[in-house]
Amino acid sequence: MTFHAYNTLHRRKEPLEPIVPGKVGFYVCGPTVYDLIHLGNARPLVVFDVLFRLLRLEFGEGNVKYVRNITDIEDKINAAAKERSIAIAELTVTTTERFHQDAAALGCLEPSVEPRATGHIPEMIALIERLIERSHAYEADGHVLFDVPSYEPYGRLSGNSRDEIVAGARIDVAPYKKDAADFVLWKPSVDDQPGWESPWGFGRPGWHLECSAMSHKHLGADFDIHGGGRDLIFPHHENEVAQTCAADPDGGFARIWMHNGYLSVDGEKMSKSLGNFYTVRDLLEEWPGEALRFALLSAQYRQPLDFTFDALKQAKASLDRFYNALGQAKDPQPGEVPQPVLDALNDDLNTPLAISTMHTIADAVFKGEAGAGAALRGAGSVLGLIQGYSKDWFQSGDDDETDEIEGLIAERIAARKDKDFARADQIRDDLKARGIELMDGPEGTSWKRV
C-alpha cells in the first residue's frame, strides 16, 4: 500500500510519489539547543521517527534520507548562555548531547544526516545573494530582509493573506523595513554576539533562513516531505517556502508538508506558570522512555494530544501487557510487520489503529496461536516499541537495586528452607510494598515490577 499523508500545502490527503523513483528524502525541523527538550518537542521527534521507520521498511534503509537539523544559532541561545554566564559553544555542545540522550531514551533512530546551522554559513550567504539578485531581498541599516510583497504566493502554506498575516501576527516592526511583513535574513552582530563576515558586514543569519539552506544542501531544490509541529506553519515554514522558492523558482521545494498537532497537559497549554511544564528528562526520572513514546503515539499525529499522567499509566500498562505476551510467546523473535499495521500507518500514520491491532495480536499470543509472538514483535518494530526483552522490561532499575532484590529473594528462599515462613512472608510483603511482585514456579522464583 502506498503511503498517504495529509498535505498542509494542499489541504488534502495525498499519496507519496517520490521525485526520484525508489528513493525518499525528507526534512524535519530539529531542536534549538538552548535548553532541554520538553514534551511538545518530543512529539514531532517520535512521530517522524515512526515515518522514518515506515519509509525504510517500504523503500529500504539505504533509499531513505532523513535530515533533522540542529539550530545552534539563535537569539534564545545567546540569551541563555548570557544568563548562565557560560560560552555559547559550551551551552550548545552540552544541550545537543543531552538532546541526543533524550532522543535515544525515547527510542528514536538517528537521522541520516544531522546538519548544524553553524556549519552552513556559506550556503546561507549564497542564498541571500541569490535573493538580492532576484530583487526579493534588500539591505537596510546593516540588515538584509526578505521583501514579502515581491513574492506573490506568500501565505499559500498557512492560508493567510499578507494583510491577515500583518494584522494577526506578532510582527517585529522596525523603521528599516519596507513592509511590516518583511522578515530578517541577516542581522548585525555586536559585542559578544556570535557572527561571521559577510558582504553586509559582521553578522548572523535569521532563523528561517537556516532551514532553507540546510535542506537545499542535503536534499536539493526538490524533495519529498517536510515535517514539523503545527506551530511552525507560520511564520517559520511560510518564510522557508517564500525565500527558497523565490531564490530558485524552478525548484519545487517540499512536495508534501506534514504537521503534527498541538500538545496540551491536563487540558491546558503547557506552561511553567501553570506548573504543568515537563521536560523529557524530568519524566525519564520516573517513567521508562518507551512509555513516554507510547503515550505520544496514542493519538493520530495531526490531532491534538492531551498529555495526562493517567494516559502515561495506561501506556505503561499496555506495554506491560505486550511484554507479558512476549514473555509467554513460543516465537518471540521479530517477524514481518503484519499487513493491518502497515495499512494503518500508510494511511497518514494512524498510530492509534496500529496500536489497537497490536492488542489484537497480543490476544492471539495469549491464546497460543502460532506466529503471533513474531507478529507482535514485528508490529512493534515499525512503531519503535517492544524491541527489548520481557525480563529486562519488568526488572528495569539500577544495578544496585537489582542486586538488592536478588539478595532478598535468596534470603527468602533460605528462610523457607529453614521453615522460617514469617521471615519469608515479610520479605514478600516488603517487596510488594515497593512495587515488586514475586512469582514462584517450578524453575524457581522470578520477579517483576508492577
C-alpha positions in Angstrom: 0.0 0.0 0.0 1.3 3.5 -0.9 1.9 5.9 1.9 -0.7 8.7 2.0 -0.2 11.9 4.1 -2.3 15.0 4.7 -0.5 17.7 2.8 -0.8 21.0 4.7 0.0 22.9 1.4 -3.0 21.5 -0.5 -5.3 20.8 2.5 -5.9 17.2 1.4 -4.6 13.7 1.8 -2.2 12.8 -1.0 -0.1 9.7 -2.0 3.7 9.8 -1.7 5.0 9.8 -5.2 8.8 10.0 -4.8 10.6 12.6 -7.0 13.3 10.0 -7.6 11.6 6.6 -8.0 12.5 4.2 -5.2 14.1 6.9 -3.0 12.7 9.3 -0.5 14.1 12.5 1.1 12.5 14.3 4.0 13.4 17.1 6.3 12.2 17.8 9.8 13.0 20.9 11.9 15.1 19.8 14.9 15.8 21.5 18.2 17.1 24.9 19.0 19.7 23.8 21.5 19.4 26.4 24.3 17.6 24.1 26.9 16.4 20.6 27.5 13.6 19.3 25.1 10.1 19.3 26.6 7.0 17.2 25.8 6.0 19.5 22.9 9.4 19.0 21.3 9.2 15.2 21.9 6.0 14.7 19.9 7.4 15.5 16.4 10.6 13.8 17.3 8.7 10.5 17.9 6.1 11.0 15.1 8.7 11.5 12.4 10.8 8.6 13.7 7.8 6.4 13.0 7.7 7.8 9.5 11.4 7.1 9.1 10.9 3.5 10.1 7.9 3.0 7.9 9.6 4.5 4.8 12.8 2.5 5.4 10.6 -0.6 5.5 8.9 0.3 2.2 11.9 1.6 0.3 15.0 0.0 2.0 17.3 1.6 4.6 19.7 3.0 2.0 17.0 4.7 0.0 15.5 7.0 2.6 17.4 10.2 3.6 16.1 11.7 6.8 17.5 15.2 7.6 16.9 16.6 11.0 18.8 19.8 11.8 20.3 21.3 14.9 19.7 25.0 15.3 22.8 26.3 17.1 22.5 29.9 16.1 19.5 31.7 17.6 18.9 34.6 20.0 17.4 32.3 22.6 20.8 30.5 22.7 22.6 33.8 23.1 20.3 34.9 26.0 20.5 31.5 27.8 24.3 31.5 27.6 24.5 35.0 29.0 22.1 34.2 31.8 24.1 31.2 32.8 27.5 33.0 32.3 28.9 30.4 30.0 30.2 30.4 26.5 27.7 29.9 23.7 29.7 26.9 22.3 29.7 25.3 25.7 25.9 25.6 26.0 25.2 24.3 22.5 27.5 21.3 22.8 26.1 20.3 26.2 22.5 20.8 25.2 23.0 18.9 22.0 24.5 16.0 23.9 21.5 15.9 26.2 19.1 16.1 23.3 20.7 13.0 21.8 20.4 11.2 25.1 16.8 12.1 25.4 16.0 11.1 21.8 17.7 7.8 22.4 15.7 7.2 25.6 12.5 7.8 23.5 13.6 5.1 21.1 14.4 7.3 18.2 16.7 6.3 15.5 19.5 8.6 14.5 18.6 10.6 11.3 20.5 10.0 8.1 22.0 13.5 8.3 22.0 15.9 11.2 23.3 19.3 9.9 24.1 22.2 12.2 23.4 25.7 11.3 26.9 26.8 12.2 28.3 24.5 9.6 26.3 26.1 6.7 27.0 29.8 6.9 28.5 29.9 3.3 25.3 28.3 1.9 23.2 30.9 3.8 25.2 33.8 2.5 24.9 32.4 -1.1 21.1 32.0 -0.7 20.8 35.7 0.4 22.9 36.8 -2.5 20.5 35.0 -4.9 17.5 36.6 -3.3 19.1 40.1 -3.7 20.0 39.4 -7.3 16.3 38.4 -8.0 15.0 41.5 -6.2 13.4 39.5 -3.4 15.7 40.9 -0.7 17.2 44.2 0.3 19.8 45.6 2.6 18.8 48.2 5.2 20.6 49.5 8.3 23.0 46.6 8.5 20.2 44.0 8.0 19.1 42.1 4.9 15.4 41.5 4.7 13.1 39.4 2.5 10.7 41.6 0.5 7.4 39.8 1.2 5.3 41.8 -1.4 7.8 40.8 -4.1 6.8 37.2 -3.7 3.1 37.0 -4.8 2.3 33.4 -3.5 3.3 34.4 0.1 0.8 32.9 2.5 -0.2 29.8 0.5 1.1 27.4 3.1 -0.6 29.0 6.1 -3.7 30.0 4.1 -3.4 33.6 5.3 -3.2 36.7 3.1 -0.4 39.1 3.6 -2.9 41.6 5.2 -4.2 39.0 7.6 -0.7 38.0 8.5 0.3 41.6 9.3 -2.9 42.2 11.2 -2.9 39.0 13.3 0.7 38.0 13.8 3.3 39.3 16.2 5.4 41.3 13.6 8.6 42.9 14.5 8.0 46.5 13.3 11.3 48.3 12.5 11.9 51.6 10.8 14.2 50.0 8.2 11.6 47.6 6.9 9.9 48.4 3.6 6.9 46.4 4.6 5.7 45.3 8.0 5.6 41.7 6.9 9.3 41.6 5.7 11.5 39.3 7.7 15.2 39.2 8.5 17.6 37.1 6.5 20.8 38.6 8.0 21.4 40.8 11.0 24.4 42.6 12.5 26.2 41.1 15.5 27.7 43.3 18.2 29.6 42.9 21.4 29.7 39.2 22.4 27.1 38.0 19.9 28.2 35.2 17.5 28.8 36.4 14.0 30.5 35.8 10.6 31.9 38.1 7.9 29.5 38.7 5.0 29.0 41.1 2.2 26.7 43.0 4.6 29.1 43.2 7.5 29.8 41.1 10.5 26.5 39.4 11.5 24.5 36.2 11.7 21.6 34.6 9.8 17.9 34.8 10.6 16.3 31.6 11.9 14.1 31.0 8.9 17.0 31.1 6.5 18.9 28.4 8.2 16.5 25.5 7.4 16.2 26.6 3.8 20.0 26.5 3.3 20.4 23.2 5.1 17.5 21.4 3.3 18.8 22.6 0.0 22.4 21.5 0.8 21.4 17.9 1.8 18.2 17.2 -0.2 18.4 19.6 -3.2 15.9 22.0 -4.7 13.1 19.4 -4.7 12.4 16.8 -2.1 9.5 14.7 -0.9 8.4 15.6 2.6 9.0 18.5 5.0 7.8 17.9 8.6 7.4 19.8 11.9 5.0 20.9 14.5 1.8 22.8 13.7 3.2 25.8 15.5 5.9 26.1 12.8 3.5 26.6 9.8 3.6 30.3 10.4 5.9 32.1 10.3 8.8 29.6 10.0 7.6 27.3 7.3 5.8 30.0 5.4 9.0 32.0 5.3 11.0 28.9 4.3 8.7 28.4 1.3 9.0 32.1 0.3 12.7 32.5 0.5 13.5 29.1 -1.0 11.1 29.3 -4.0 11.9 33.0 -4.6 15.6 32.1 -4.8 15.1 29.1 -7.1 11.8 29.5 -8.9 12.5 26.3 -11.0 12.7 24.2 -7.9 9.6 22.7 -6.2 11.0 22.7 -2.7 9.0 20.2 -0.5 6.1 18.3 -2.2 4.3 17.3 1.0 4.1 19.2 4.2 3.3 17.2 7.3 2.5 18.9 10.6 1.7 17.3 14.0 -1.0 18.8 16.2 -0.6 20.7 19.4 0.2 19.1 22.8 -1.6 20.1 26.0 -1.2 18.9 29.6 -4.3 18.1 31.6 -6.4 20.1 29.1 -4.3 23.3 29.3 -1.5 24.7 27.4 1.9 23.6 28.8 3.4 26.5 30.8 5.9 26.9 33.6 3.5 29.4 35.2 0.8 26.7 35.4 3.2 24.2 36.9 2.5 21.7 34.1 5.7 22.1 32.1 7.6 18.9 31.7 10.9 18.2 30.1 11.6 14.7 28.7 14.4 14.4 31.3 12.0 15.3 34.1 9.7 12.4 33.1 12.5 9.9 32.5 13.4 10.1 36.1 10.2 8.3 37.0 9.0 6.7 33.8 10.5 4.5 31.0 11.2 6.3 27.8 9.2 3.7 26.0 6.1 4.6 28.0 6.5 8.2 27.0 6.9 7.2 23.4 3.8 5.1 23.6 1.8 7.9 25.1 2.9 10.3 22.4 1.7 7.9 19.7 -1.6 7.3 21.4 -3.3 10.0 19.2 -3.1 10.3 15.4 -0.3 12.8 14.8 -2.4 15.6 13.3 -4.8 15.6 16.2 -4.3 17.5 19.4 -2.8 15.3 22.2 -3.7 15.9 25.8 -1.0 14.5 28.0 -2.0 13.3 31.4 -0.4 11.0 33.9 -3.4 8.7 33.7 -2.6 8.4 30.0 1.0 7.7 30.8 -0.1 5.0 33.3 -2.2 3.4 30.6 0.7 3.5 28.2 2.8 1.7 30.8 0.0 -0.8 31.4 -0.3 -1.5 27.6 3.5 -2.1 27.4 3.3 -4.4 30.4 0.7 -6.4 28.5 2.7 -6.6 25.3 5.9 -7.6 27.2 4.0 -10.1 29.2 2.7 -11.6 25.9 6.3 -11.7 24.5 7.4 -13.5 27.7 4.8 -16.2 27.0 5.2 -16.4 23.3 6.7 -19.5 21.7 8.1 -17.4 18.9 9.3 -14.1 20.3 11.8 -13.3 17.6 10.8 -10.4 15.2 8.7 -11.4 12.2 7.3 -9.3 9.3 5.2 -6.3 10.2 1.6 -7.5 9.9 -0.3 -6.0 7.0 -3.1 -4.4 9.1 -0.4 -2.4 11.0 1.2 -1.3 7.7 -2.2 -0.4 6.3 -2.9 1.8 9.4 0.4 3.6 9.2 0.3 4.1 5.5 -3.0 5.9 6.0 -1.4 9.1 7.3 0.4 7.5 10.2 -2.7 6.2 12.1 -0.8 5.0 15.1 -3.9 4.5 17.4 -5.2 2.0 14.9 -1.8 0.3 14.6 -1.6 0.0 18.4 -5.2 -1.4 18.6 -4.1 -4.0 16.1 -1.2 -4.9 18.4 -3.6 -5.6 21.2 -5.5 -8.0 18.9 -2.2 -9.7 18.1 -1.4 -9.9 21.8 -4.7 -11.7 22.4 -3.6 -14.3 19.8 -0.4 -14.7 21.7 -2.2 -15.4 25.0 -4.3 -18.0 23.1 -1.1 -19.7 22.0 -1.6 -19.1 18.2 1.5 -19.9 16.2 3.3 -17.0 14.8 1.6 -14.4 17.0 4.7 -13.6 19.0 6.7 -12.9 15.9 3.9 -10.8 14.5 3.7 -8.8 17.7 7.4 -8.1 17.8 7.3 -7.2 14.1 4.4 -4.8 14.6 6.3 -3.1 17.4 9.4 -2.7 15.3 7.8 -0.1 12.9 6.5 1.8 15.9 9.7 1.7 17.8 8.1 -0.4 20.6 8.6 -3.7 22.4 12.1 -4.4 20.9 13.6 -5.3 24.3 13.3 -8.5 26.4 10.4 -9.1 28.6 12.6 -9.8 31.7 14.5 -6.6 31.2 11.3 -4.6 30.9 9.8 -6.0 34.1 13.1 -5.9 36.0 14.2 -2.4 34.9 16.2 -0.4 37.5 19.7 0.4 38.5 22.2 -2.4 39.2 22.5 -1.8 42.9 18.7 -2.1 43.4 18.6 -5.2 41.2 21.3 -6.8 43.3 19.4 -5.9 46.5 16.2 -7.5 45.2 18.0 -10.7 44.1 19.7 -10.8 47.5 16.3 -10.6 49.3 14.9 -13.3 47.1 17.8 -15.5 48.0 17.3 -14.7 51.7 13.6 -15.6 51.3 14.4 -19.0 49.7 16.8 -19.7 52.6 14.1 -18.7 55.1 11.6 -21.0 53.5 14.1 -23.9 53.5 14.6 -23.2 57.3 10.8 -23.2 57.7 11.0 -19.5 58.8 7.8 -18.7 57.0 7.2 -15.5 58.9 10.5 -14.0 57.6 9.8 -15.3 54.1 6.3 -13.7 54.1 7.8 -10.4 55.4 10.3 -10.2 52.6 7.5 -10.9 50.0 5.3 -8.2 51.6 8.2 -5.6 51.8 9.0 -6.1 48.2 5.3 -5.9 47.2 5.1 -2.6 49.0 8.0 -1.4 46.8 6.1 -2.5 43.6 8.0 -5.8 43.2 5.9 -8.9 42.6 7.4 -12.3 43.3 6.4 -15.3 41.2 7.1 -18.8 42.5 7.3 -21.6 39.8 8.8 -24.9 39.1 12.0 -23.2 37.9 12.4 -21.1 40.9 11.4 -17.6 41.9 11.2 -14.7 39.5 10.2 -11.1 39.9 8.8 -8.1 38.1 7.8 -4.5 38.8 4.1 -3.8 38.9 
